[in-house]
Every structure is written in C-alpha cells, then in structure tokens.
C-alpha cells in the first residue's frame, strides 16, 4: 500500500477518514504493515501491504455468503483453472469478452476506477491497460487469498507507463471510500449471493462521480434461453445460472441503464451512468386531455370517492363547460367552499 492511499481510504462503516498508525515515514513510501485508525477508534490492520478494511463481527453475511467466502479461501489455487474451463466450454475468447465489459466503463487515460469482487484480478489487468500512468485502480475482494493471487497477476502484467494499483480486503456493501471519488466502478461475479444487492449497488454508485459509470454482472441465463434445452442444461448444472439481473436494485440516481448478456448468453452485464437525485420531472405542468390535472394533483390531491352518479354528473358538466374534469372539479370545490365559508 502506498502511503498516499491513506488519504483515500475511509472507515467502511462510519465513512470517517483513516490515518496510518504508526504515522512515520516519507510520503509516497510503501507501507507493508501497520494499522489504519479512524477518529472514533476503529482500527484496521495492514498486512503485507494490503489493508483489511472489514470487521467480520459487524457484517451481516448470510450463511450462503459465508460458505462462498470459505470456498474461495480454501480453493483459491484452483479457481483460475475453473475460469479457463468456463471460457472453453462456451468457446469464447476471454480477452474479447472481458474487453467488452471494460468498454462499458468508458475509461480514459488518467481515470480513477474501483473494482470490487476482483477475485484473482483477471478483469483488473484489462482495466489497468486503459488507464495509463496517471490513472488509479483500487482493487478489492472479500477473500484475502484470492486477492494475493490477483496482486501477483497485476504485477506480472504491469508496465512502466501503467496506473497506480492499490489492493484492499473488504465487503462491497460497505465501501471504504469517499463519495464521488471514482470515475467508474466495476464488479463482476459473486453478486448473485449478496445478502443486500441494493446496498452494494448503491455503494458503487455513491463512490462514483456524477456522470461516471457503474458496471456489474454475474451468472444468469438470458430470458429467451430459459425454456430451451440449452438454458435448462445450464440451470441444472448450477443454480447460479437461474439468477436474473437485479434491475430493481438500481438506485434512483441511475441514468441510461442497460442490460446485455455475454459469454454464451449465460452471464448478464448491467451498466448505468450516475446521475444526481431522481430524474427531473415537472410535477406542475398541466396534463393535456379530458382528465387534466398535473402529476402533483393526481398523486397528492386525491379526495374521498363519490358515487358513480356524481362522477357522471361532473364529467357531463365539465364537457358542457369545455373544461377538463380536473379544472371543473377544482373550480366547483373552491366555489362551494367559499360559499360555505361566507355563510
């Protein structure tokens, strides 16, 4: 870990800035061991140059997630062989597939990128290629064993004109970074088994600047294949292929969202641009047509129901007056209320 990275990391739970303890040493110097400490006293170890920004006692992992993490910690050495087999089984070129996903990030030289769930960093090397010497890539995974293998892969592929790469152990649902720090965030694999997908995706959007991109994906057979022998065979082999893109989990800040299927149409990829708040909507622009009113009046101005006969009378009266039903009713109610008040 570079000492300058301590200015970026935050406590994943309180979002407080973290300081290195002990704090000695020159700026820019590599940090192999120590602790990152928050103002409220939370401390996270730095071991082998990797900060462990997680407190397993505070995590609400479901049992399935615990089993998945235990699996990756125990089988990390054979994980890459499994991925090799996956691409071979679909007869697809890995570099091409991963390149298409990275394309969605819309990276430029010098971009700052976060990758969560990086595993052994097979996507990380493709992301790093796009960033150049001024870029920054922060790589995170829940499994320390997977991450150490990934760090070796990134180091082997590194070029002198490549970006700065930082590694940390953490949970994607509690990201240890400030709001809007990155130009893009990427996550591929493992999302299906998250306890809270909504929170994890919201966290990715939180740490990306307005206008930046979020890209994530995982196993999930395309809808048009689920009833075919091809889809049924895949879903029979692994329940992970039964998952669907969690579009309902996207935050209200999502803009230009899209979903596509890659790698044998058995893996979904979702991308969106980060906006600011909910999309703009003029709640008070009159709605054209017989019913009339506005979005605001239709939602917030609902009154007690009337009889069917009274409704028909109002519709007929509005038509005779050449008004929308909303305008006629609004005038009628105001006039009646004013008359009652005067009396």
C-alpha positions in Angstrom: 0.0 0.0 0.0 1.3 3.4 -0.9 1.2 5.9 2.0 -0.7 8.4 -0.2 -3.6 5.9 -0.4 -4.4 6.6 3.3 -5.9 9.9 2.1 -8.4 8.0 0.1 -9.5 5.2 2.4 -12.4 5.7 4.8 -13.8 3.6 7.6 -16.3 1.3 5.8 -18.9 1.7 8.5 -18.7 5.4 9.6 -17.0 6.8 6.5 -14.5 8.7 8.7 -11.1 9.4 7.3 -8.4 6.9 8.3 -4.9 7.7 9.5 -1.9 5.4 9.4 -0.6 4.2 12.8 2.4 4.5 13.2 2.4 7.6 11.1 6.2 7.9 10.5 7.9 7.7 7.1 8.1 9.7 4.0 5.1 10.5 1.7 4.8 8.1 -1.2 6.6 5.3 0.7 5.3 1.8 0.6 3.5 0.6 3.7 3.9 -3.1 4.4 2.4 -3.3 7.9 0.6 -1.1 10.5 -2.9 0.0 11.2 -5.4 2.4 9.7 -7.3 4.1 12.5 -10.5 6.3 12.4 -11.2 9.2 14.7 -13.7 7.2 16.7 -11.1 4.5 17.3 -12.0 1.8 14.8 -8.7 0.1 13.6 -7.9 -2.0 10.5 -4.7 -3.9 10.0 -2.4 -3.5 7.1 -0.6 -6.8 6.4 1.7 -7.5 3.5 0.8 -4.1 2.1 -2.9 -4.9 2.0 -5.3 -3.1 4.3 -8.1 -5.3 5.8 -11.0 -2.8 5.8 -13.6 -5.1 7.2 -14.9 -6.2 10.6 -16.4 -9.6 10.2 -18.2 -9.2 13.6 -20.2 -6.3 12.1 -21.0 -7.9 8.8 -24.5 -9.3 8.2 -23.4 -12.1 5.9 -26.0 -14.7 5.1 -24.9 -18.3 5.6 -24.6 -18.8 1.9 -22.2 -15.9 1.6 -20.1 -17.3 4.5 -19.9 -20.6 2.7 -19.0 -18.9 -0.6 -16.2 -16.9 1.1 -14.9 -20.1 2.9 -15.0 -21.9 -0.5 -12.9 -19.1 -2.2 -10.4 -19.0 0.7 -10.0 -22.8 0.6 -9.9 -23.3 -3.2 -8.3 -20.1 -4.5 -5.4 -22.0 -6.0 -7.6 -23.9 -8.4 -10.0 -21.0 -9.1 -8.3 -19.8 -12.3 -8.5 -23.3 -13.8 -12.3 -23.3 -13.3 -12.5 -19.9 -15.2 -10.4 -21.3 -18.0 -12.8 -24.2 -18.3 -15.8 -21.8 -18.4 -14.5 -19.9 -21.4 -13.5 -23.1 -23.1 -17.0 -24.6 -22.5 -18.6 -21.6 -24.3 -15.8 -21.5 -26.9 -15.4 -17.8 -26.3 -12.2 -15.7 -26.3 -11.7 -14.4 -22.7 -9.9 -11.2 -23.7 -12.7 -10.2 -26.1 -15.4 -10.9 -23.5 -13.7 -9.0 -20.7 -12.8 -6.2 -23.1 -16.5 -5.7 -24.0 -17.3 -5.3 -20.3 -14.5 -2.9 -19.6 -15.6 -0.9 -22.7 -18.8 0.0 -20.8 -16.8 1.8 -18.2 -15.8 4.5 -20.8 -12.4 4.9 -19.3 -9.8 7.4 -20.4 -6.1 7.7 -19.5 -5.9 9.0 -16.0 -9.3 7.8 -14.9 -9.8 6.6 -11.3 -11.5 3.2 -11.1 -12.8 1.0 -8.3 -13.1 -2.8 -8.8 -14.9 -4.8 -6.2 -15.2 -8.6 -6.1 -12.0 -8.7 -8.1 -11.0 -12.3 -7.2 -7.8 -13.2 -8.9 -7.8 -9.9 -10.9 -8.5 -11.3 -14.4 -10.5 -8.2 -15.2 -8.1 -5.9 -13.3 -5.4 -6.3 -15.9 -7.7 -5.3 -18.7 -8.9 -2.2 -16.7 -5.3 -1.2 -15.9 -4.4 -1.3 -19.6 -6.8 1.5 -20.3 -5.7 3.9 -17.6 -2.1 4.9 -18.3 0.5 6.4 -15.9 -1.9 9.0 -14.4 -4.6 6.5 -13.6 -5.6 4.9 -10.3 -7.1 1.5 -9.8 -8.4 0.4 -6.4 -9.0 -3.4 -6.3 -11.0 -5.0 -3.5 -12.1 -8.5 -2.7 -13.6 -10.3 0.3 -11.1 -13.2 0.1 -7.5 -12.3 1.0 -6.1 -15.4 -0.6 -7.8 -14.6 -3.9 -6.6 -11.0 -3.7 -2.9 -12.0 -3.1 -3.0 -14.2 -6.3 -4.6 -11.3 -8.1 -1.9 -8.9 -7.0 0.7 -11.2 -8.5 -1.2 -11.3 -11.8 -1.4 -7.5 -11.9 2.3 -7.1 -11.0 3.3 -9.5 -13.8 1.3 -7.6 -16.4 2.3 -4.1 -15.1 4.0 -1.7 -17.5 6.2 1.3 -16.6 3.5 3.6 -18.0 0.7 1.8 -16.1 -1.6 3.2 -13.4 -1.1 3.1 -9.7 -2.9 0.0 -8.3 -4.0 -0.4 -4.7 -5.4 -3.6 -3.1 -7.7 -4.0 -0.1 -9.8 -6.7 1.6 -13.4 -5.5 2.1 -17.1 -6.0 1.6 -18.7 -4.4 -1.5 -21.8 -3.4 0.7 -19.6 -1.2 2.9 -17.1 0.5 0.7 -14.2 2.3 2.4 -14.1 5.3 0.0 -15.5 8.9 0.0 -18.5 10.0 -2.1 -17.8 10.6 -5.8 -14.1 9.8 -5.7 -14.0 7.5 -8.7 -14.8 7.9 -12.4 -16.1 4.4 -12.7 -16.9 1.2 -10.6 -16.8 -2.4 -11.8 -17.9 -5.6 -10.3 -18.2 -9.0 -12.0 -19.1 -12.3 -10.2 -20.4 -13.2 -6.8 -23.2 -10.5 -6.8 -25.9 -13.1 -7.0 -25.2 -14.3 -3.5 -25.0 -10.9 -1.8 -27.3 -10.5 1.2 -28.2 -7.0 0.1 -27.7 -6.3 -3.6 -29.5 -3.0 -3.3 -27.0 -1.7 -0.8 -24.0 -3.0 -2.7 -25.1 -1.3 -6.0 -26.0 1.9 -4.1 -22.5 1.9 -2.6 -20.9 1.6 -6.1 -23.0 4.5 -7.3 -22.1 6.5 -4.1 -18.4 6.4 -4.7 -18.7 7.3 -8.4 -18.9 10.9 -9.5 -21.9 12.3 -11.3 -21.6 11.3 -14.9 -19.4 8.3 -14.2 -20.2 4.7 -14.9 -21.1 1.7 -12.8 -20.9 -1.8 -14.4 -21.7 -5.1 -12.8 -22.6 -8.6 -13.8 -22.8 -12.3 -12.8 -24.3 -15.6 -13.9 -27.8 -15.6 -15.3 -29.1 -17.3 -18.4 -30.8 -14.9 -20.9 -34.7 -15.0 -20.8 -35.0 -16.3 -24.3 -32.9 -19.3 -23.5 -34.5 -20.4 -20.2 -37.1 -22.6 -21.8 -34.7 -24.2 -24.3 -32.6 -27.3 -23.8 -29.5 -25.1 -23.7 -30.8 -23.0 -20.8 -32.3 -25.9 -18.9 -28.9 -27.8 -19.1 -27.0 -24.8 -17.7 -29.5 -24.1 -14.9 -29.5 -27.8 -14.0 -25.7 -27.8 -13.7 -25.6 -24.7 -11.5 -28.3 -22.8 -9.7 -26.3 -19.6 -10.2 -27.5 -19.6 -13.8 -31.0 -19.3 -12.6 -30.5 -15.8 -11.3 -31.8 -12.7 -13.2 -30.3 -9.2 -13.4 -31.3 -7.3 -10.2 -32.6 -4.2 -12.1 -35.0 -3.5 -9.2 -31.9 -2.8 -7.1 -30.6 0.1 -9.1 -30.6 3.4 -7.3 -32.8 6.3 -8.3 -29.6 8.1 -9.5 -29.2 5.5 -12.3 -29.3 7.0 -15.8 -29.1 5.4 -19.3 -29.3 2.0 -17.7 -28.8 -1.0 -20.0 -28.5 -4.8 -19.6 -26.9 -7.3 -22.0 -25.9 -10.9 -22.0 -22.3 -12.1 -22.8 -20.4 -15.4 -22.6 -22.8 -17.8 -24.2 -25.7 -15.6 -23.2 -25.3 -17.1 -19.8 -23.9 -14.0 -18.0 -25.7 -10.7 -17.6 -24.0 -7.3 -17.5 -25.7 -4.2 -16.3 -24.4 -0.7 -16.8 -25.6 2.8 -15.9 -24.5 6.3 -15.6 -24.6 8.0 -12.2 -26.9 11.0 -12.0 -27.9 13.3 -9.2 -31.1 12.5 -7.3 -34.2 11.3 -9.1 -34.7 12.2 -12.8 -36.2 15.6 -13.4 -40.0 15.8 -13.6 -42.2 18.9 -13.8 -44.9 17.9 -11.3 -46.9 21.0 -12.0 -47.1 21.1 -15.8 -50.8 20.7 -16.8 -51.5 17.3 -18.3 -53.3 17.5 -21.7 -56.5 15.6 -22.2 -60.0 15.2 -20.8 -58.9 14.2 -17.3 -56.5 17.1 -16.9 -54.7 18.0 -13.7 -50.9 17.6 -13.1 -48.7 14.8 -11.8 -48.8 16.5 -8.4 -52.6 17.0 -8.2 -53.2 13.4 -9.4 -51.0 12.0 -6.7 -51.4 14.4 -3.7 -54.8 15.8 -4.4 -56.9 12.5 -4.3 -60.1 13.1 -2.3 -62.9 10.8 -1.0 -64.6 8.8 -3.6 -68.0 9.9 -4.9 -71.0 7.9 -6.2 -71.0 6.8 -9.8 -73.9 9.1 -10.5 -72.0 12.1 -9.1 -69.0 11.2 -11.2 -71.1 11.2 -14.4 -72.6 14.5 -13.5 -69.2 16.1 -13.1 -68.0 14.6 -16.4 -71.1 15.9 -18.2 -70.8 19.4 -16.6 -67.1 19.6 -17.5 -67.8 18.7 -21.1 -70.5 21.3 -21.4 -68.1 23.9 -19.9 -65.3 22.9 -22.2 -63.0 22.2 -19.3 -61.0 19.2 -18.2 -62.6 17.2 -15.3 -59.8 18.4 -13.0 -60.4 22.1 -13.8 -64.2 21.8 -13.5 -63.9 20.0 -10.1 -61.3 22.3 -8.8 -63.5 25.4 -9.6 -66.6 23.7 -8.2 -65.0 22.7 -4.9 -63.4 26.1 -4.4 -66.7 27.9 -5.2 -68.6 25.6 -2.8 -66.0 26.1 -0.1 -66.0 29.8 -0.5 -69.8 30.0 -0.3 -69.9 27.8 2.8 -67.2 30.0 4.5 -69.2 33.2 3.6 -72.3 31.7 5.2 
